[in-house]
Amino acid sequence: MITEISNNYKSDFLRIEYMLGNTCNHKCSYCFPNNNEGTFPWPDVGMVKENLGHLLDHYRDHGKNTFQFYLVGGEPTIWKDLPELTEFLKSKYNAYINVSTNASRSLNWWIANADYYDNIEISVHHEFVDIDHIIKVADMIYDRKRHVVANVLMDPDHFEKCKDIVEKLKTSKNSWGIIAKGVLYSGQTRYTEEQKEYFNPAEKRAPNLLWYIRSLREPEYTRKVYIIEDDVKKRVPNDSWIMLNDRNHFRGWTCNLGVDFLEIYQDGTISGNCRQRVYGMDHFNLYDQEFVEKFSPEIKPIVCQKDTCECSSEVAIKKYV
């Protein structure tokens, strides 16, 4: 029985996943609900900078000094004010900026904007992918000495097609990383035992080591995940192992959600990815006009109230029975 999950993050680390909107030019069949409908407008960048700055200052007062942002959508690169926000987070908080993108913007757009990010995660979706374009964008980012990885979403219903995409990506000029990523349907996996074997290992092409060392700026990519099972501590291959092996059920556990990890939703709600409140009975919204006056919660672990943890980063948060 697993009784604890931990990682190698330092105590001053805070990861914030920020869902900037739900407008996307892709409509993937396995996408999380409400992630591509276009029902939430992009936020006002001035208001975001003021309120988000206050939130980060509050966490600084509680010992957090290393901030990592994971910017997602929808497709975040569609938002015209994204460069202004990332410049603010870099200049004032020296934040690590990770963006999850389908990389469908033009090559010229990426040439103009790639340097805003410490890490660019390209999500490769078999239903919409332009493989040649993905290779051109990733090769350019590689040449700029920015960290880039292609995450191929392995749809169990089109598994062989997804495997072919992995092989075609390997024909790129540069050796950036390629990772096979699992998908969930209503919180459940649908992989056969043979398909599960494909994820061992999930890394389908390791990046050039010298480039990797030079480009790696972000603590997320040095993460190591550990479990204590039957009183024995051991490292697991990755957070996907916990989910693929159905070990992602933590109801009643104490969890560092709200201490080491936050989710900001498209409507401004601050919670866990699982939508659980992270500040006890208090509920905060980043887009509240009185946010600066209201936001000063106690920062402490919570007790999990959810049956299933569906977020890979949340799975890796320190938690214990």
GISUL-V613627 format. One record per pair of residues at least 24 apart in sequence whose ideal C-beta (glycine too) atoms are under 10 Angstrom apart, sorted by the first residue. I is the first residue (numbers start at 1). GAP is how many residues later the second one is. If there is no record, write none. Layout:
# GISUL-V613627
((I & GAP) (I & GAP))
This chain:
# GISUL-V613627
((1 & 227) (1 & 228) (1 & 229) (1 & 230) (1 & 246) (1 & 320) (2 & 225) (2 & 226) (2 & 227) (2 & 228) (2 & 234) (2 & 240) (2 & 243) (2 & 245) (2 & 247) (2 & 248) (2 & 251) (2 & 317) (2 & 318) (2 & 319) (3 & 224) (3 & 225) (3 & 226) (3 & 227) (3 & 228) (3 & 250) (3 & 316) (3 & 317) (3 & 318) (4 & 222) (4 & 223) (4 & 224) (4 & 225) (4 & 227) (4 & 229) (4 & 249) (4 & 250) (4 & 314) (4 & 315) (4 & 316) (4 & 317) (5 & 220) (5 & 221) (5 & 222) (5 & 223) (5 & 224) (5 & 231) (5 & 234) (5 & 237) (5 & 242) (5 & 243) (5 & 245) (5 & 248) (5 & 250) (5 & 251) (5 & 304) (5 & 310) (5 & 311) (5 & 312) (5 & 313) (5 & 314) (5 & 315) (6 & 218) (6 & 219) (6 & 220) (6 & 221) (6 & 222) (6 & 227) (6 & 250) (6 & 310) (6 & 311) (6 & 312) (6 & 313) (6 & 314) (7 & 212) (7 & 215) (7 & 216) (7 & 217) (7 & 218) (7 & 219) (7 & 228) (7 & 232) (7 & 249) (7 & 253) (7 & 306) (7 & 308) (7 & 309) (7 & 310) (7 & 311) (8 & 211) (8 & 214) (8 & 215) (8 & 216) (8 & 217) (8 & 218) (8 & 227) (8 & 308) (9 & 57) (9 & 59) (9 & 210) (9 & 211) (9 & 213) (9 & 214) (9 & 215) (9 & 247) (9 & 251) (9 & 252) (9 & 307) (9 & 308) (9 & 309) (10 & 54) (10 & 55) (10 & 56) (10 & 209) (10 & 250) (11 & 52) (11 & 53) (11 & 54) (11 & 55) (11 & 248) (11 & 249) (11 & 307) (12 & 47) (12 & 48) (12 & 50) (12 & 51) (12 & 52) (12 & 53) (12 & 54) (12 & 55) (12 & 248) (13 & 51) (13 & 52) (13 & 53) (13 & 54) (13 & 55) (13 & 83) (13 & 206) (13 & 207) (13 & 210) (13 & 246) (13 & 247) (13 & 248) (14 & 41) (14 & 42) (14 & 45) (14 & 46) (14 & 48) (14 & 49) (14 & 50) (14 & 51) (14 & 52) (14 & 53) (14 & 54) (14 & 55) (14 & 81) (14 & 244) (14 & 245) (14 & 246) (14 & 247) (14 & 248) (14 & 285) (15 & 51) (15 & 52) (15 & 53) (15 & 54) (15 & 55) (15 & 81) (15 & 83) (15 & 204) (15 & 205) (15 & 208) (15 & 245) (15 & 246) (15 & 247) (15 & 248) (15 & 298) (15 & 299) (15 & 301) (15 & 302) (16 & 36) (16 & 39) (16 & 40) (16 & 43) (16 & 51) (16 & 52) (16 & 53) (16 & 54) (16 & 55) (16 & 73) (16 & 79) (16 & 245) (16 & 246) (16 & 247) (16 & 248) (16 & 254) (17 & 51) (17 & 52) (17 & 53) (17 & 54) (17 & 55) (17 & 81) (17 & 83) (17 & 244) (17 & 245) (17 & 246) (17 & 247) (17 & 248) (17 & 255) (17 & 256) (17 & 294) (17 & 296) (17 & 297) (18 & 25) (18 & 30) (18 & 34) (18 & 51) (18 & 52) (18 & 53) (18 & 54) (18 & 55) (18 & 58) (18 & 67) (18 & 71) (18 & 244) (18 & 245) (18 & 246) (18 & 247) (18 & 248) (18 & 268) (19 & 51) (19 & 52) (19 & 53) (19 & 54) (19 & 55) (19 & 57) (19 & 81) (19 & 244) (19 & 245) (19 & 246) (19 & 247) (19 & 248) (19 & 249) (19 & 250) (19 & 254) (20 & 28) (20 & 51) (20 & 52) (20 & 53) (20 & 54) (20 & 55) (20 & 56) (20 & 57) (20 & 58) (20 & 59) (20 & 61) (20 & 62) (20 & 65) (20 & 79) (20 & 244) (20 & 245) (20 & 246) (21 & 51) (21 & 52) (21 & 53) (21 & 54) (21 & 55) (21 & 57) (21 & 58) (21 & 245) (22 & 50) (22 & 51) (22 & 52) (22 & 53) (22 & 243) (22 & 244) (22 & 245) (23 & 50) (23 & 51) (23 & 52) (23 & 53) (23 & 55) (23 & 56) (23 & 243) (24 & 49) (24 & 50) (24 & 51) (24 & 52) (24 & 54) (24 & 78) (24 & 80) (24 & 104) (25 & 48) (25 & 49) (25 & 50) (25 & 52) (25 & 53) (25 & 77) (25 & 79) (25 & 80) (25 & 103) (26 & 47) (26 & 48) (26 & 49) (26 & 76) (26 & 78) (26 & 97) (26 & 99) (26 & 101) (26 & 102) (26 & 103) (27 & 98) (27 & 100) (27 & 101) (28 & 74) (28 & 95) (28 & 97) (28 & 98) (28 & 99) (28 & 100) (28 & 125) (28 & 127) (28 & 155) (29 & 96) (29 & 97) (29 & 98) (29 & 126) (29 & 128) (29 & 129) (29 & 154) (29 & 156) (30 & 95) (30 & 97) (30 & 123) (30 & 124) (30 & 125) (30 & 126) (30 & 127) (30 & 153) (30 & 154) (30 & 155) (30 & 160) (31 & 43) (31 & 94) (31 & 122) (31 & 152) (32 & 40) (32 & 151) (32 & 152) (32 & 241) (32 & 278) (32 & 279) (33 & 153) (34 & 40) (34 & 231) (34 & 232) (34 & 233) (35 & 37) (35 & 38) (35 & 39) (35 & 40) (35 & 231) (36 & 37) (36 & 38) (36 & 39) (37 & 37) (37 & 229) (38 & 36) (38 & 40) (39 & 227) (39 & 228) (40 & 33) (40 & 34) (40 & 225) (40 & 226) (40 & 227) (40 & 228) (41 & 38) (41 & 225) (42 & 31) (42 & 32) (42 & 34) (42 & 36) (42 & 37) (42 & 38) (42 & 39) (42 & 40) (42 & 224) (43 & 36) (43 & 38) (43 & 42) (43 & 221) (43 & 223) (43 & 224) (43 & 225) (43 & 243) (43 & 244) (44 & 37) (44 & 243) (45 & 34) (45 & 35) (45 & 36) (45 & 37) (45 & 38) (45 & 39) (45 & 40) (45 & 43) (46 & 35) (46 & 38) (46 & 42) (47 & 221) (47 & 239) (47 & 240) (47 & 241) (47 & 242) (47 & 244) (48 & 33) (48 & 36) (48 & 37) (48 & 40) (48 & 216) (48 & 220) (48 & 238) (48 & 239) (49 & 32) (49 & 35) (49 & 36) (49 & 38) (49 & 39) (49 & 40) (49 & 43) (50 & 241) (50 & 242) (51 & 213) (51 & 217) (51 & 233) (51 & 234) (51 & 235) (51 & 236) (51 & 237) (51 & 238) (51 & 239) (51 & 240) (51 & 241) (51 & 244) (52 & 33) (52 & 36) (52 & 37) (52 & 41) (52 & 212) (52 & 234) (52 & 239) (53 & 35) (53 & 36) (53 & 39) (53 & 40) (53 & 239) (54 & 232) (54 & 237) (54 & 238) (54 & 239) (54 & 240) (54 & 241) (54 & 242) (55 & 207) (55 & 209) (55 & 215) (55 & 229) (55 & 231) (55 & 236) (55 & 237) (55 & 240) (55 & 242) (56 & 33) (56 & 36) (56 & 37) (56 & 39) (57 & 35) (57 & 36) (57 & 235) (57 & 238) (58 & 234) (58 & 237) (58 & 238) (58 & 239) (58 & 241) (59 & 34) (59 & 200) (59 & 203) (59 & 240) (60 & 33) (61 & 235) (61 & 238) (62 & 197) (62 & 235) (62 & 236) (62 & 237) (62 & 238) (63 & 196) (63 & 236) (64 & 195) (64 & 196) (64 & 235) (65 & 28) (65 & 29) (66 & 27) (66 & 28) (66 & 29) (66 & 30) (66 & 153) (67 & 26) (67 & 27) (67 & 28) (67 & 29) (67 & 30) (68 & 27) (68 & 28) (68 & 29) (68 & 30) (68 & 50) (68 & 51) (68 & 150) (68 & 151) (68 & 152) (68 & 193) (68 & 245) (69 & 24) (69 & 26) (69 & 27) (69 & 28) (69 & 29) (69 & 30) (69 & 48) (69 & 49) (69 & 149) (69 & 195) (70 & 26) (70 & 27) (70 & 28) (70 & 29) (70 & 30) (70 & 49) (70 & 51) (70 & 148) (70 & 150) (70 & 191) (70 & 193) (70 & 243) (71 & 26) (71 & 27) (71 & 28) (71 & 29) (71 & 30) (71 & 46) (71 & 50) (72 & 26) (72 & 27) (72 & 28) (72 & 29) (72 & 49) (72 & 51) (72 & 191) (72 & 194) (73 & 26) (73 & 27) (73 & 28) (73 & 29) (73 & 193) (74 & 28) (74 & 192) (75 & 25) (75 & 26) (75 & 27) (75 & 28) (75 & 29) (75 & 30) (75 & 48) (76 & 24) (76 & 25) (76 & 26) (77 & 24) (77 & 25) (77 & 26) (77 & 27) (77 & 28) (77 & 32) (77 & 33) (77 & 36) (77 & 43) (78 & 26) (78 & 27) (82 & 31) (82 & 34) (82 & 35) (83 & 29) (83 & 30) (83 & 32) (83 & 33) (84 & 32) (85 & 31) (86 & 27) (86 & 29) (86 & 30) (86 & 31) (86 & 32) (87 & 29) (89 & 27) (90 & 25) (90 & 26) (90 & 27) (90 & 28) (95 & 123) (96 & 121) (96 & 122) (96 & 123) (96 & 124) (96 & 125) (97 & 120) (97 & 121) (98 & 49) (98 & 119) (98 & 120) (98 & 122) (98 & 123) (100 & 51) (101 & 36) (102 & 26) (102 & 27) (102 & 28) (102 & 32) (103 & 26) (103 & 27) (103 & 30) (103 & 31) (103 & 32) (103 & 33) (103 & 34) (103 & 35) (103 & 38) (103 & 45) (103 & 47) (104 & 24) (104 & 25) (104 & 26) (104 & 29) (104 & 30) (104 & 33) (105 & 28) (105 & 32) (106 & 27) (106 & 31) (107 & 26) (107 & 29) (107 & 30) (107 & 32) (107 & 33) (109 & 28) (110 & 26) (110 & 27) (110 & 28) (110 & 30) (110 & 31) (110 & 34) (110 & 36) (110 & 38) (111 & 26) (111 & 29) (111 & 30) (111 & 33) (114 & 26) (114 & 27) (114 & 29) (114 & 30) (114 & 32) (114 & 34) (115 & 26) (115 & 29) (115 & 30) (115 & 31) (116 & 30) (117 & 24) (117 & 29) (117 & 30) (117 & 31) (117 & 100) (117 & 101) (118 & 28) (118 & 29) (118 & 97) (118 & 98) (118 & 99) (118 & 100) (118 & 101) (118 & 102) (118 & 103) (119 & 27) (119 & 28) (119 & 29) (119 & 30) (119 & 96) (119 & 97) (119 & 98) (119 & 99) (119 & 101) (119 & 102) (120 & 24) (120 & 26) (120 & 27) (120 & 28) (120 & 29) (120 & 30) (120 & 56) (121 & 26) (121 & 27) (121 & 28) (121 & 29) (121 & 30) (121 & 56) (121 & 58) (121 & 60) (121 & 99) (121 & 100) (122 & 26) (122 & 27) (122 & 28) (122 & 29) (122 & 30) (122 & 47) (122 & 54) (122 & 56) (123 & 27) (123 & 28) (123 & 29) (123 & 30) (123 & 58) (124 & 26) (124 & 27) (124 & 28) (124 & 29) (124 & 30) (124 & 38) (124 & 41) (124 & 42) (124 & 44) (124 & 45) (124 & 54) (124 & 55) (124 & 56) (124 & 57) (125 & 26) (125 & 27) (125 & 28) (125 & 30) (125 & 37) (125 & 40) (125 & 58) (126 & 26) (126 & 27) (126 & 28) (126 & 29) (126 & 31) (126 & 32) (126 & 33) (126 & 35) (126 & 36) (126 & 37) (126 & 38) (126 & 39) (127 & 26) (127 & 28) (127 & 31) (127 & 34) (129 & 24) (129 & 32) (129 & 33) (129 & 36) (129 & 39) (129 & 40) (131 & 33) (131 & 34) (131 & 37) (131 & 38) (131 & 40) (131 & 41) (132 & 36) (132 & 39) (132 & 40) (134 & 31) (134 & 34) (134 & 35) (134 & 38) (135 & 33) (135 & 34) (135 & 35) (135 & 36) (135 & 37) (135 & 38) (135 & 39) (135 & 41) (136 & 36) (136 & 37) (138 & 31) (138 & 34) (138 & 35) (138 & 36) (138 & 38) (138 & 39) (138 & 40) (139 & 33) (139 & 34) (139 & 35) (139 & 37) (140 & 33) (140 & 34) (141 & 33) (141 & 35) (141 & 74) (142 & 30) (142 & 31) (142 & 32) (142 & 33) (142 & 34) (142 & 35) (142 & 65) (142 & 66) (142 & 69) (142 & 73) (143 & 30) (143 & 31) (143 & 68) (144 & 71) (145 & 66) (145 & 69) (145 & 70) (145 & 72) (146 & 30) (146 & 69) (146 & 71) (147 & 29) (147 & 30) (147 & 60) (147 & 64) (147 & 65) (147 & 67) (147 & 68) (147 & 69) (147 & 70) (147 & 71) (147 & 73) (147 & 74) (148 & 26) (148 & 28) (148 & 29) (148 & 59) (148 & 63) (148 & 67) (149 & 27) (149 & 28) (149 & 29) (149 & 30) (149 & 54) (149 & 56) (149 & 58) (149 & 63) (149 & 72) (150 & 26) (150 & 27) (150 & 28) (150 & 29) (150 & 31) (150 & 54) (150 & 55) (151 & 26) (151 & 27) (151 & 28) (151 & 29) (151 & 30) (151 & 51) (152 & 26) (152 & 27) (152 & 28) (152 & 29) (152 & 50) (152 & 52) (153 & 27) (153 & 28) (153 & 29) (153 & 30) (154 & 25) (154 & 26) (154 & 27) (154 & 28) (154 & 29) (154 & 37) (154 & 41) (154 & 44) (154 & 45) (154 & 48) (155 & 27) (155 & 28) (155 & 30) (155 & 35) (156 & 26) (156 & 27) (156 & 29) (156 & 33) (156 & 34) (156 & 35) (156 & 36) (156 & 39) (156 & 40) (157 & 26) (157 & 28) (157 & 33) (159 & 32) (159 & 33) (159 & 35) (159 & 36) (159 & 39) (160 & 35) (162 & 33) (162 & 36) (163 & 32) (163 & 35) (163 & 41) (166 & 32) (166 & 38) (166 & 39) (167 & 37) (167 & 38) (169 & 35) (169 & 36) (170 & 34) (170 & 35) (172 & 33) (174 & 33) (174 & 34) (174 & 37) (175 & 30) (175 & 31) (175 & 32) (175 & 33) (175 & 34) (175 & 36) (175 & 37) (176 & 29) (176 & 30) (176 & 31) (176 & 32) (176 & 35) (176 & 36) (176 & 39) (177 & 26) (177 & 27) (177 & 28) (177 & 29) (177 & 30) (177 & 31) (177 & 34) (177 & 35) (177 & 44) (178 & 24) (178 & 25) (178 & 26) (178 & 27) (178 & 28) (178 & 29) (179 & 24) (179 & 25) (179 & 26) (179 & 27) (179 & 59) (179 & 61) (180 & 24) (180 & 60) (181 & 59) (181 & 131) (182 & 58) (182 & 59) (182 & 61) (182 & 62) (182 & 130) (184 & 59) (184 & 60) (184 & 64) (184 & 124) (184 & 126) (186 & 122) (186 & 124) (187 & 56) (187 & 61) (187 & 119) (187 & 120) (187 & 121) (187 & 122) (187 & 123) (188 & 58) (188 & 120) (188 & 122) (189 & 54) (189 & 55) (189 & 56) (189 & 57) (191 & 53) (195 & 49) (196 & 48) (196 & 49) (199 & 38) (199 & 39) (199 & 41) (199 & 42) (199 & 45) (200 & 37) (200 & 41) (200 & 44) (201 & 36) (201 & 37) (202 & 35) (202 & 36) (202 & 38) (202 & 39) (202 & 42) (203 & 34) (203 & 35) (220 & 93) (220 & 96) (223 & 90) (223 & 93) (224 & 92) (225 & 87) (225 & 90) (225 & 91) (225 & 92) (226 & 90) (226 & 92) (228 & 92) (228 & 93) (236 & 80) (238 & 74) (238 & 77) (238 & 78) (239 & 70) (239 & 72) (239 & 73) (239 & 74) (239 & 75) (239 & 76) (239 & 77) (239 & 78) (240 & 72) (240 & 75) (241 & 74) (242 & 67) (242 & 70) (242 & 73) (242 & 74) (243 & 65) (243 & 66) (243 & 67) (243 & 68) (243 & 69) (243 & 72) (246 & 62) (247 & 62) (247 & 68) (248 & 58) (248 & 59) (248 & 60) (248 & 61) (248 & 62) (248 & 63) (248 & 64) (248 & 66) (248 & 67) (249 & 55) (249 & 57) (249 & 58) (249 & 59) (249 & 60) (250 & 24) (250 & 53) (250 & 54) (250 & 55) (250 & 56) (250 & 57) (250 & 58) (250 & 59) (250 & 64) (250 & 65) (250 & 67) (250 & 69) (250 & 70) (250 & 71) (251 & 52) (251 & 53) (251 & 54) (251 & 55) (251 & 56) (251 & 57) (251 & 58) (252 & 51) (252 & 52) (252 & 53) (252 & 69) (253 & 48) (253 & 49) (253 & 50) (253 & 51) (253 & 53) (253 & 56) (253 & 66) (253 & 67) (253 & 68) (254 & 46) (254 & 47) (254 & 48) (254 & 49) (254 & 50) (254 & 64) (254 & 65) (254 & 66) (254 & 67) (255 & 46) (255 & 47) (255 & 48) (255 & 49) (255 & 50) (255 & 51) (255 & 54) (255 & 59) (255 & 62) (255 & 63) (255 & 64) (255 & 65) (256 & 43) (256 & 44) (256 & 45) (256 & 46) (256 & 58) (256 & 61) (256 & 62) (256 & 63) (256 & 64) (257 & 44) (257 & 45) (257 & 46) (257 & 47) (257 & 49) (257 & 52) (257 & 54) (257 & 57) (257 & 60) (257 & 61) (257 & 62) (258 & 39) (258 & 40) (258 & 41) (258 & 42) (258 & 43) (258 & 44) (258 & 59) (259 & 40) (259 & 41) (259 & 42) (259 & 43) (259 & 58) (259 & 59) (260 & 39) (260 & 41) (260 & 53) (260 & 54) (260 & 56) (260 & 57) (260 & 58) (261 & 50) (261 & 52) (261 & 53) (261 & 55) (261 & 56) (261 & 57) (262 & 24) (263 & 48) (263 & 50) (263 & 51) (270 & 25) (270 & 27) (272 & 30) (272 & 32) (272 & 33) (272 & 34) (272 & 37) (272 & 39) (272 & 42) (272 & 45) (273 & 33) (273 & 36) (273 & 37) (273 & 38) (273 & 39) (273 & 40) (273 & 41) (273 & 42) (274 & 30) (274 & 31) (274 & 32) (274 & 33) (274 & 34) (274 & 35) (274 & 36) (274 & 37) (274 & 40) (275 & 30) (275 & 31) (276 & 26) (276 & 27) (276 & 28) (276 & 29) (276 & 30) (276 & 33) (276 & 38) (277 & 25) (277 & 28) (278 & 24))
